[in-house]
């Protein structure tokens, strides 16, 4: 992973000097999934559709393992679509700069991930 194209200024992710892209997160998620000795440990740290956690009340199909993130004007959603008969898909959706509630943005994220999962 090319570490010159992103910046981690603080561990919390709150600093305005942090920057990355969805493609960086997908690259990292893909590496984790393809590294067998850490994949299962990492998957257990993520919320899973239909279980307690941040994905419980979201409109998503089964097989989504993901992490959500939010700040004022920011909503992120990154993880995996894992289906028993298909190859796993890493995804990352980063939305920022909006005003007001994140509800409609989370709904868009859910529709995007659901659409990808349907292929």
C-alpha positions as CSV (number, residue, x, y, z in Angstrom):
1,X,0.0,0.0,0.0
2,X,1.3,3.4,-1.0
3,X,1.4,5.3,2.3
4,X,2.4,8.6,0.7
5,X,-1.2,9.2,-0.6
6,X,-2.9,9.4,2.8
7,X,-2.3,10.9,6.2
8,X,-3.1,9.7,9.7
9,X,-2.6,12.7,12.0
10,X,-4.3,11.3,15.1
11,X,-5.6,7.9,16.2
12,X,-9.2,9.0,16.7
13,X,-9.7,10.1,13.1
14,X,-11.2,13.4,14.2
15,X,-8.3,15.7,13.0
16,X,-9.0,17.7,9.9
17,X,-5.4,16.7,8.9
18,X,-6.4,13.1,8.4
19,X,-7.2,12.2,4.8
20,X,-7.7,9.0,2.9
21,X,-9.9,7.6,0.1
22,X,-12.4,4.8,-0.3
23,X,-9.9,3.0,-2.5
24,X,-7.3,3.0,0.4
25,X,-9.9,1.4,2.7
26,X,-10.8,-1.2,0.0
27,X,-7.1,-2.0,-0.5
28,X,-6.6,-2.5,3.2
29,X,-9.8,-4.5,3.6
30,X,-8.8,-6.7,0.7
31,X,-5.4,-7.3,2.2
32,X,-6.9,-8.2,5.6
33,X,-9.4,-10.6,4.0
34,X,-6.6,-12.3,2.0
35,X,-4.4,-12.7,5.0
36,X,-5.8,-15.9,6.5
37,X,-4.3,-15.6,10.0
38,X,-6.0,-12.3,10.7
39,X,-9.2,-12.5,8.5
40,X,-11.4,-14.3,11.0
41,X,-10.2,-12.3,14.0
42,X,-10.9,-9.1,12.1
43,X,-14.4,-10.2,10.9
44,X,-15.4,-10.8,14.5
45,X,-14.7,-7.1,15.3
46,X,-17.3,-5.9,12.7
47,X,-21.0,-5.6,13.0
48,X,-23.0,-8.2,11.0
49,X,-26.4,-7.7,9.4
50,X,-29.3,-9.0,11.6
51,X,-27.3,-9.0,14.8
52,X,-26.8,-6.5,17.6
53,X,-24.7,-3.6,16.6
54,X,-24.8,-0.7,14.2
55,X,-26.2,-2.7,11.3
56,X,-29.2,-4.1,13.2
57,X,-31.7,-1.5,12.0
58,X,-30.2,-0.9,8.5
59,X,-32.0,-2.1,5.4
60,X,-29.3,-4.5,4.2
61,X,-29.2,-8.1,3.0
62,X,-27.6,-10.9,5.0
63,X,-23.8,-11.3,4.7
64,X,-22.7,-7.8,5.4
65,X,-19.8,-7.4,7.8
66,X,-19.0,-3.7,8.2
67,X,-18.0,-0.7,10.3
68,X,-19.9,2.6,10.3
69,X,-18.6,5.9,11.2
70,X,-20.1,9.3,11.7
71,X,-19.3,12.9,12.7
72,X,-21.3,16.1,12.0
73,X,-21.6,16.2,8.2
74,X,-19.8,12.8,7.8
75,X,-21.1,9.3,7.3
76,X,-18.9,6.3,6.4
77,X,-19.6,2.7,5.7
78,X,-16.9,0.1,4.9
79,X,-16.6,-3.6,5.1
80,X,-17.4,-6.8,3.2
81,X,-20.2,-8.5,1.3
82,X,-19.8,-12.2,2.0
83,X,-22.1,-14.7,0.2
84,X,-21.5,-18.4,0.4
85,X,-21.7,-18.9,-3.4
86,X,-19.9,-15.7,-4.5
87,X,-16.5,-14.2,-4.1
88,X,-16.3,-11.7,-1.2
89,X,-16.5,-8.0,-2.1
90,X,-14.7,-5.3,0.0
91,X,-16.5,-1.9,-0.1
92,X,-16.1,1.6,1.3
93,X,-18.5,4.5,1.0
94,X,-17.3,7.8,2.4
95,X,-19.7,10.8,2.4
96,X,-18.9,14.2,3.9
97,X,-19.7,17.9,3.6
98,X,-23.5,17.6,4.0
99,X,-25.8,19.5,6.4
100,X,-28.4,18.0,8.6
101,X,-29.3,14.5,9.4
102,X,-27.3,11.5,8.1
103,X,-30.5,9.4,7.8
104,X,-30.9,9.9,4.0
105,X,-27.2,9.3,3.4
106,X,-27.2,6.0,5.3
107,X,-30.2,5.0,3.2
108,X,-28.2,5.7,0.0
109,X,-25.3,3.7,1.5
110,X,-27.7,0.8,2.1
111,X,-29.1,0.9,-1.4
112,X,-25.6,0.9,-2.9
113,X,-24.4,-2.0,-0.9
114,X,-27.6,-3.9,-1.5
115,X,-27.3,-3.4,-5.2
116,X,-23.7,-4.6,-5.2
117,X,-24.7,-7.7,-3.2
118,X,-27.4,-8.5,-5.7
119,X,-25.0,-9.2,-8.5
